[in-house]
Amino acid sequence: MPDCLFCKIVERQLPSDVVYEDDDVLAFNDIHPQAPTHVLIIPKRHVATVNDVTDAATFSTLVVRAREIAAKRGIATSGYRVLFNCNPDGGQTVFHLHLHLLGGRPLRGLG
């Protein structure tokens, strides 16, 4: 998508602080972190929202990468949060599927 912020990051048209990359996934530190660890994990192919995902492999790949990054960052044992936002009322502001990995401090709320 030509106007997609995250597609531009994947194509290296915009800078990012990459923490993980493979053929299908890119993960980078959020520029407005909400916790000491706040990594965005995205598929390299453009998918706008959770509603547009057509295969379970996309979700499982992002979640497995989140688990691996959490372990590498040393927050797996103490705990972390993984979060998808979907569409404006769900808090999504960039319309390229992304998983937030948050941790490094106690996270309250959301039961």
Residue frames as a rotation matrix with the C-alpha (Angstrom) as fourth column:
MET 1
0.584 0.812 0.000 0.00
0.812 -0.584 0.000 0.00
0.000 0.000 -1.000 0.00
PRO 2
-0.022 -0.706 0.708 1.66
0.662 -0.541 -0.519 3.22
0.749 0.458 0.479 -1.10
ASP 3
0.048 0.081 0.996 0.44
-0.401 -0.911 0.093 5.41
0.915 -0.404 -0.011 1.79
CYS 4
0.879 0.312 -0.362 0.82
0.143 0.551 0.822 2.83
0.456 -0.774 0.440 4.57
LEU 5
0.546 -0.663 0.512 3.28
-0.826 -0.529 0.196 3.89
0.141 -0.529 -0.837 7.26
PHE 6
0.358 -0.407 0.840 4.22
-0.434 0.724 0.536 0.31
-0.827 -0.556 0.083 8.16
CYS 7
0.830 -0.101 0.549 4.62
0.507 0.548 -0.665 -0.75
-0.234 0.830 0.506 4.52
LYS 8
0.756 -0.581 0.300 7.09
-0.272 -0.697 -0.663 2.12
0.595 0.420 -0.685 4.16
ILE 9
0.355 -0.622 0.698 8.96
-0.873 0.048 0.486 0.82
-0.335 -0.782 -0.526 7.20
VAL 10
0.602 -0.087 0.794 9.05
0.143 0.990 0.001 -2.70
-0.786 0.113 0.608 5.69
GLU 11
0.803 -0.241 0.545 10.41
0.567 0.029 -0.823 -1.23
0.182 0.970 0.160 2.44
ARG 12
-0.028 -0.851 -0.524 13.00
0.923 -0.223 0.312 0.80
-0.383 -0.475 0.792 4.43
GLN 13
-0.040 0.113 0.993 11.58
0.610 -0.784 0.114 4.05
0.791 0.611 -0.037 3.11
LEU 14
0.559 0.196 0.806 11.18
-0.503 -0.692 0.518 5.15
0.659 -0.695 -0.288 6.74
PRO 15
-0.537 -0.841 -0.059 13.56
-0.427 0.332 -0.841 4.40
0.727 -0.427 -0.538 9.62
SER 16
0.738 0.656 0.158 12.74
-0.452 0.307 0.837 2.09
0.501 -0.689 0.524 12.51
ASP 17
-0.262 -0.767 0.585 14.56
-0.965 0.208 -0.160 0.43
0.001 -0.607 -0.795 15.38
VAL 18
0.388 0.425 -0.818 14.26
-0.576 0.805 0.145 -3.18
0.720 0.415 0.556 14.18
VAL 19
-0.052 -0.360 0.931 14.45
-0.945 0.321 0.071 -5.87
-0.324 -0.876 -0.357 16.86
TYR 20
-0.305 -0.022 0.952 13.52
0.087 0.995 0.050 -8.89
-0.949 0.098 -0.301 14.71
GLU 21
0.153 0.393 -0.907 13.11
-0.914 -0.293 -0.281 -9.69
-0.377 0.871 0.314 11.04
ASP 22
-0.477 -0.262 0.839 12.52
0.161 0.912 0.377 -12.75
-0.864 0.315 -0.393 8.90
ASP 23
-0.933 0.065 0.353 10.92
0.355 0.022 0.934 -13.36
0.053 0.998 -0.044 5.50
ASP 24
-0.220 0.970 0.105 7.38
0.720 0.089 0.688 -12.77
0.658 0.227 -0.718 6.80
VAL 25
0.715 0.494 -0.495 7.63
0.686 -0.359 0.634 -10.57
0.135 -0.792 -0.595 9.91
LEU 26
-0.311 -0.754 0.578 9.21
0.298 -0.656 -0.694 -7.32
0.902 -0.043 0.429 11.01
ALA 27
0.611 0.438 -0.659 9.34
0.763 -0.104 0.638 -6.21
0.211 -0.893 -0.397 14.65
PHE 28
-0.368 -0.697 0.616 10.47
0.450 -0.713 -0.538 -2.80
0.813 0.080 0.576 15.82
ASN 29
-0.646 0.065 -0.761 10.36
0.724 -0.263 -0.637 -0.61
-0.242 -0.962 0.123 18.91
ASP 30
0.423 0.866 0.265 7.34
0.886 -0.457 0.078 1.68
0.189 0.202 -0.961 19.16
ILE 31
-0.438 -0.623 0.649 8.29
0.499 -0.768 -0.401 5.35
0.748 0.148 0.647 18.85
HIS 32
-0.190 0.427 0.884 5.79
-0.730 -0.663 0.163 6.22
0.656 -0.614 0.438 21.61
PRO 33
-0.588 -0.106 -0.802 6.34
0.174 0.952 -0.253 3.38
0.790 -0.289 -0.541 24.09
GLN 34
0.336 0.797 0.502 3.71
-0.554 -0.265 0.790 2.72
0.762 -0.543 0.352 26.73
ALA 35
0.969 -0.169 0.181 6.02
-0.051 0.579 0.814 0.40
-0.242 -0.798 0.552 28.72
PRO 36
0.177 -0.982 -0.067 9.77
-0.553 -0.156 0.818 -0.23
-0.814 -0.108 -0.571 28.96
THR 37
-0.868 -0.277 0.412 9.32
0.185 0.590 0.786 -2.90
-0.461 0.759 -0.461 26.29
HIS 38
0.290 0.931 -0.221 6.89
-0.131 -0.190 -0.973 -1.83
-0.948 0.311 0.067 23.58
VAL 39
-0.816 -0.577 0.028 7.51
-0.142 0.247 0.958 -3.65
-0.560 0.778 -0.284 20.32
LEU 40
0.315 0.859 -0.403 5.26
-0.735 -0.047 -0.676 -3.66
-0.600 0.509 0.617 17.26
ILE 41
-0.666 -0.440 0.603 5.23
-0.034 0.825 0.565 -6.95
-0.746 0.356 -0.564 15.37
ILE 42
0.211 0.735 -0.645 3.83
-0.688 -0.357 -0.632 -6.82
-0.694 0.577 0.430 11.84
PRO 43
0.377 -0.090 0.922 3.43
0.613 0.771 -0.176 -9.07
-0.695 0.631 0.345 8.84
LYS 44
-0.660 -0.683 -0.313 5.51
0.179 -0.547 0.817 -7.81
-0.730 0.483 0.483 5.93
ARG 45
-0.714 0.507 0.482 2.58
0.562 0.005 0.827 -8.23
0.417 0.862 -0.289 3.57
HIS 46
-0.863 0.404 0.304 -0.09
-0.475 -0.854 -0.211 -5.59
0.175 -0.326 0.929 3.96
VAL 47
-0.319 0.855 -0.409 -3.17
0.762 0.488 0.426 -6.64
0.564 -0.176 -0.807 5.91
ALA 48
-0.259 0.201 0.945 -5.21
-0.125 -0.977 0.173 -3.68
0.958 -0.073 0.278 7.11
THR 49
-0.081 0.360 0.930 -6.99
-0.970 -0.244 0.010 -5.01
0.230 -0.901 0.369 10.22
VAL 50
-0.736 -0.058 0.675 -7.69
-0.390 0.850 -0.353 -8.11
-0.554 -0.523 -0.648 12.28
ASN 51
0.263 0.954 0.143 -10.93
-0.317 0.226 -0.921 -8.37
-0.911 0.197 0.362 10.28
ASP 52
0.591 -0.071 -0.804 -8.92
-0.807 -0.084 -0.585 -8.80
-0.026 0.994 -0.107 7.06
VAL 53
-0.544 -0.792 0.279 -6.84
-0.786 0.597 0.162 -11.77
-0.295 -0.131 -0.947 8.21
THR 54
0.390 0.719 -0.576 -7.87
-0.884 0.467 -0.017 -14.89
0.256 0.516 0.818 6.28
ASP 55
0.337 -0.330 -0.882 -5.56
0.054 0.942 -0.332 -17.48
0.940 0.064 0.335 7.84
ALA 56
0.994 0.075 -0.077 -4.72
0.073 0.056 0.996 -18.52
0.079 -0.996 0.050 11.38
ALA 57
0.338 -0.941 -0.028 -1.02
0.929 0.339 -0.149 -18.75
0.149 0.024 0.989 10.51
THR 58
-0.005 -0.315 0.949 -0.76
0.220 -0.926 -0.306 -14.96
0.975 0.207 0.074 10.41
PHE 59
0.681 0.328 0.655 -1.95
-0.525 -0.406 0.748 -14.66
0.511 -0.853 -0.104 14.01
SER 60
0.950 -0.303 -0.077 0.09
0.281 0.720 0.635 -17.58
-0.137 -0.625 0.769 15.29
THR 61
0.212 -0.921 0.327 3.27
0.822 -0.013 -0.570 -16.33
0.529 0.389 0.754 13.63
LEU 62
0.067 -0.149 0.987 2.93
-0.181 -0.974 -0.134 -12.88
0.981 -0.170 -0.092 15.21
VAL 63
0.827 0.309 0.469 2.17
-0.503 0.036 0.864 -14.33
0.250 -0.950 0.186 18.65
VAL 64
0.788 -0.603 -0.123 5.09
0.615 0.769 0.172 -16.79
-0.009 -0.212 0.977 18.49
ARG 65
-0.021 -0.810 0.586 7.45
0.570 -0.491 -0.659 -13.97
0.821 0.320 0.473 17.51
ALA 66
0.368 0.228 0.901 6.11
-0.513 -0.759 0.401 -11.92
0.775 -0.610 -0.163 20.45
ARG 67
0.999 0.011 0.054 6.83
-0.049 0.597 0.801 -14.81
-0.023 -0.802 0.597 22.80
GLU 68
0.448 -0.891 0.072 10.38
0.858 0.406 -0.314 -15.13
0.251 0.203 0.947 21.44
ILE 69
-0.072 -0.443 0.893 11.07
0.161 -0.889 -0.428 -11.41
0.984 0.113 0.135 21.74
ALA 70
0.699 0.382 0.605 9.66
-0.524 -0.302 0.796 -11.39
0.487 -0.873 -0.011 25.29
ALA 71
0.896 -0.421 -0.138 12.04
0.431 0.755 0.494 -14.21
-0.104 -0.502 0.859 26.22
LYS 72
0.105 -0.904 0.414 15.00
0.831 -0.149 -0.536 -12.43
0.546 0.400 0.736 24.61
ARG 73
-0.019 -0.041 0.999 14.10
-0.178 -0.983 -0.044 -9.22
0.984 -0.179 0.012 26.49
GLY 74
-0.850 -0.392 -0.353 13.89
0.211 0.360 -0.909 -11.11
0.483 -0.846 -0.223 29.80
ILE 75
-0.655 0.665 0.359 10.22
-0.755 -0.560 -0.342 -10.36
-0.026 -0.495 0.869 30.46
ALA 76
-0.301 0.570 -0.765 8.68
-0.356 0.677 0.644 -13.76
0.885 0.466 -0.001 29.69
THR 77
-0.545 0.040 -0.837 8.77
0.627 0.682 -0.376 -15.02
0.556 -0.731 -0.397 33.27
SER 78
-0.885 0.191 -0.425 7.58
0.230 -0.614 -0.755 -11.83
-0.405 -0.766 0.499 34.96
GLY 79
0.023 0.961 0.276 4.87
0.754 0.165 -0.636 -11.30
-0.656 0.223 -0.721 32.34
TYR 80
-0.925 -0.236 -0.299 3.89
-0.033 -0.732 0.680 -9.26
-0.380 0.639 0.669 29.33
ARG 81
0.130 0.990 -0.058 0.86
0.002 -0.059 -0.998 -8.25
-0.992 0.130 -0.009 27.29
VAL 82
-0.911 -0.232 0.341 0.12
0.340 0.048 0.939 -8.87
-0.234 0.972 0.035 23.61
LEU 83
-0.088 0.883 -0.462 -2.56
0.223 -0.434 -0.873 -6.73
-0.971 -0.180 -0.159 22.03
PHE 84
-0.714 0.050 0.698 -4.23
0.689 -0.130 0.714 -6.23
0.126 0.990 0.058 18.67
ASN 85
-0.419 0.656 -0.628 -6.32
-0.104 -0.721 -0.685 -3.09
-0.902 -0.222 0.370 18.12
CYS 86
-0.640 0.260 0.723 -8.96
0.751 0.410 0.518 -3.30
-0.162 0.875 -0.457 15.39
ASN 87
-0.026 0.600 0.800 -10.46
0.750 -0.517 0.412 -0.28
0.660 0.611 -0.437 13.64
PRO 88
-0.363 -0.233 0.902 -10.94
-0.111 -0.951 -0.290 3.21
0.925 -0.205 0.319 15.12
ASP 89
0.529 0.631 0.567 -13.22
-0.631 -0.154 0.761 2.29
0.567 -0.760 0.316 18.03
GLY 90
0.904 -0.272 -0.329 -10.73
0.390 0.841 0.376 -0.42
0.174 -0.468 0.866 19.00
GLY 91
0.685 -0.634 -0.359 -7.88
-0.078 -0.554 0.829 2.08
-0.724 -0.540 -0.429 19.09
GLN 92
0.127 -0.660 0.740 -6.22
0.880 0.419 0.223 1.23
-0.457 0.623 0.634 15.77
THR 93
0.538 0.003 -0.843 -4.48
-0.124 -0.989 -0.083 4.27
-0.834 0.149 -0.531 14.27
VAL 94
-0.444 -0.641 -0.626 -2.22
-0.816 0.001 0.578 2.63
-0.370 0.767 -0.524 11.67
PHE 95
0.565 0.811 0.150 -4.17
-0.636 0.544 -0.546 0.41
-0.525 0.214 0.824 9.31
HIS 96
0.027 -0.574 -0.819 -1.59
-0.562 0.668 -0.487 -2.32
0.827 0.474 -0.304 8.85
LEU 97
0.847 0.376 -0.376 -2.08
0.040 0.660 0.750 -5.29
0.531 -0.650 0.544 11.17
HIS 98
-0.251 -0.948 0.195 0.24
-0.314 -0.111 -0.943 -5.07
0.916 -0.298 -0.269 14.16
LEU 99
0.600 0.296 -0.743 0.65
0.532 0.547 0.647 -6.80
0.598 -0.783 0.171 17.47
HIS 100
0.329 -0.463 0.823 1.80
-0.663 -0.734 -0.147 -4.76
0.672 -0.497 -0.549 20.45
LEU 101
0.275 -0.347 -0.897 4.18
0.675 0.734 -0.077 -6.51
0.685 -0.584 0.436 22.85
LEU 102
0.304 -0.082 0.949 4.26
-0.488 -0.869 0.082 -4.62
0.818 -0.488 -0.304 26.17
GLY 103
0.744 -0.054 -0.666 6.20
0.528 0.659 0.535 -5.45
0.410 -0.750 0.519 29.30
GLY 104
-0.277 -0.951 0.138 9.02
0.509 -0.267 -0.818 -4.59
0.815 -0.157 0.558 31.62
ARG 105
-0.892 0.126 0.434 6.77
-0.426 -0.553 -0.716 -3.23
0.150 -0.824 0.547 34.37
PRO 106
-0.668 0.730 0.143 3.54
0.487 0.575 -0.658 -4.35
-0.563 -0.370 -0.739 36.05
LEU 107
-0.879 0.472 0.066 0.62
-0.183 -0.462 0.868 -3.79
0.440 0.751 0.492 33.66
ARG 108
-0.763 0.646 0.031 -2.74
0.055 0.113 -0.992 -3.17
-0.644 -0.755 -0.122 35.26
GLY 109
-0.140 0.850 -0.509 -6.26
-0.767 -0.418 -0.487 -3.37
-0.626 0.322 0.710 33.98
LEU 110
-0.108 0.250 -0.962 -7.95
-0.922 0.337 0.191 -5.48
0.372 0.908 0.194 31.33
GLY 111
0.593 0.500 0.632 -8.45
-0.769 0.585 0.258 -8.25
-0.241 -0.639 0.731 33.90
